């Protein structure tokens, strides 16, 4: 028999988590309930976080946003999408409208899937995740948080409390490909973010390695090769940028795509994303 735990506050949730660390957190349930219905998981207990108000709010803080782990993707798009465009673009691609109404940012992090759509934008923009337990709070970068396929730095007594996302410092873009056009798990994904004041480009990929990660060699190349005084992107520069992102990947063959296809898809997505974000940067400069 599965125990059902329903805390009314974050402090109570942490206490329950410490007492029963094998209890599986439940928020939107868009991943977990599928596993339960298919009998792939049979946890000893479920820790229902839907009644924890602290996890369901977001706020502006300095040059960024604090987004509670229980905030659904629909609210991210509708309420702060213009300030975090790459994350909002990724959120729009997640499942159906019903899934976006239920699915949460904390769930994407807790699952730590290499194909998690929200993860490349968070990595590319320097997002951080705050973890909480009865022992206190700690903050780690999203890139460090994900350690491998469905594994993370989350300790057995910890919960994902919130995500900190910087306000954009320039154009951002997210793109993914899959076996069909909608309601699909990515076989490759790329997020790019232009830091206009810092004259830098950050790029991260997903679904093409054991975890989402930045392609630092491509970032260094772009910073040096781009004409920051509003010059257009040379097609050769975009192609080289895409190739460097692809070289940073470590894809595998599986039922959804081959490693070779994933690597090629990342190269194409990265080259296109750089061109799109750069063209938007040039328009902003001319406005």
Protein Blocks (a to p, Z undefined) as FASTA:
>chain_A
ZZddddfbfklmmmmmmmmmmbccdfklmmmmmmmmnopaccfbdcdfklmmklmcccde
hjbccddfklcfklmmmmmmmmmmmlmmmmmmgccfklmmmpcfklmmmnopaklmklmm
mmmnopacddddfkbccdddfklmpnbghiafbdfkbccfbdcddddfbdcddddddfbf
bhpacfbdcdddddfknopaddddehiafbdcddfklmmmmmmmpcfeopacdfklmmmm
mmmmmmmpccdddfkbcfklmmmmmmmmmmmmmmmmmmmmmmmmmZZ
